[in-house]
Amino acid sequence: MPPVDAAGAGEAAARPSAPRPAPRRVLILGGTTEARLLAAALATGPAADPGRLVTSSLAGRVAEPRLPAGQVRIGGFGGADGLADWLRAERVDALVDATHPFAEAMSRNAAEAAAATGVPLLALRRPGWSPAEGDRWHPVASLSEAAAALPALGRRVFLTTGRQGMAAFAGLDALHFLARSVDPPAEPLPAHTEVLLARGPFTLADERTLLREHRIDVLVTKDSGGAATAPKLTAARELGLPVVIVRRPELPAGVPVAEDVAAAVAWLTAGGPAG
């Protein structure tokens, strides 16, 4: 709501503000579980509106992505300027950054494009994990710090940081890695690497079996949050294994955050942030 001058303050206070219209064209960035659930909620849930156009944008880094409801585009935009151009061309009036918590560049581009175009932006981020009693967590700020910590913690490493970034561990030739990812990891790889292609969710029983059968003595993961891949942390706790956990990057300043799909739907159906 715009500022009110002193002369009209009493009248403005008595007059209810006009409701903000819900956005009609929504762009959701990201192929996360939360992004798919949000698209489904807007397409078929109680908040569904036949007059709303919802487009989900996927980066295209996964060979066979799980496609969300509604319209889908695959591929990059060409940085913040390209995203801003797309928002203008498609007359988008609400942008939701539901990318992976470690998609730092995309989140930065989203914030810059939203600022350039005036399109309201919301970040949809599931909460990160919290340590429980018995956990032996070693928080680090980056993959390179994770690699530096490993030699003192174990020789058989369960690496679950995704297909990219393996180069950070490539020089650790004395260690054996079991690397799990949805698609084959990008090279270079550590000299002694076994690749396990799998997509979550994973059960606690399966994670216990995997850690025992591969004689894992240290786990490396990013703080992605969520339930789909959390059982590995419980299994590591039960076996007394150290966990090297990469902390999340900070979101761009000033971006509002919804921690679940319900909060994101409420933000969208309320018309985005108050003016």
Helices and strands as residue ranges (DSSP letters): G 6-8, H 9-14, E 25-29, H 33-44, E 53-58, E 71-74, H 79-89, E 94-97, H 104-117, E 121-124, E 136-140, H 143-149, G 150-152, E 156-160, G 166-169, E 176-181, E 193-197, H 204-213, E 218-222, H 231-239, E 242-246, E 257-258, H 261-269
